[in-house]
Amino acid sequence: MSRRSSNITRLLDRGAFNDRVLRQLGGSMAFIAGALNAGGFLAVHRYTSHVSGIVSGMADDLALGEIRLSLSMLIMLLCFIGGAMHSTWLILWARRQRLRGGYGVSMMEEAGLLLLFGLLGAGLASHKGLFTPPTVMLLCFIMGMHNTIVTKLSGGLLRSTHMTGIATDIGIELAKMSYYNHLHSPKIKDIKSNRSRLWVYGMILSAFFLGGVVGALGFKHLGYAFTLPLALLLFALGLRPVWYDMRLRWRWWSQHQEQGAGQQD
């Protein structure tokens, strides 16, 4: 792979399925999302990435007259949307500043918020009822940020927290693969599957499942301390593009200083 191709994901929403870095990032983010979703359920008894379930629960509670529960679901939904908005703002700001690693800044901030979630969870363990609402709200916000990063990078082709769309895409590609083109006409294109997409979708679904198993075991045996390795992984993934930008800015500043010194001479 050429250097230009390997830098695609540093250009923000320029990702493609043939970009190895994007595939690796998508799988890693799906793994973390699965761990947070499953582990978060053990911690706060909510699947915070399951927006369809949140909206359905809000409607059911409202119909049953459970106004407080319905409002709590609405707050979870708004927190998820707020996280998606915040992550998008960071990426758009980075683009306006001519930075190529805006998604890295978002990932590093998410890592910090994940550590905060672990601290709030520790408070939840000793003071049940006091820290529960902010803990759930923060985790919803984090999941909104998390899903936005891969969505922006892939131009909307991939999701890291919502497996409903991934499972649907797998079904579509499998249908194309199994379709028999018994009539061949120059005016009608044959049905062909995109094996590359199918592989990526399958990889992301598997990574999410594996992350769920690891996250459930991690939160079960380590409790909220398991947020530390997840936060470190997120931070490491975000550090690469941020470091890339820092090196570019340092190189530009050094050249600017040399040119200024040369003009003075």
Secondary structure as GFF3:
##gff-version 3
##sequence-region A 1 265
A	DSSP	alpha_helix	3	6	.	.	.	ID=ss1
A	DSSP	three_ten_helix	8	11	.	.	.	ID=ss2
A	DSSP	alpha_helix	20	44	.	.	.	ID=ss3
A	DSSP	alpha_helix	51	63	.	.	.	ID=ss4
A	DSSP	alpha_helix	67	96	.	.	.	ID=ss5
A	DSSP	alpha_helix	102	126	.	.	.	ID=ss6
A	DSSP	alpha_helix	132	153	.	.	.	ID=ss7
A	DSSP	alpha_helix	163	178	.	.	.	ID=ss8
A	DSSP	alpha_helix	195	222	.	.	.	ID=ss9
A	DSSP	three_ten_helix	223	226	.	.	.	ID=ss10
A	DSSP	alpha_helix	227	264	.	.	.	ID=ss11
###
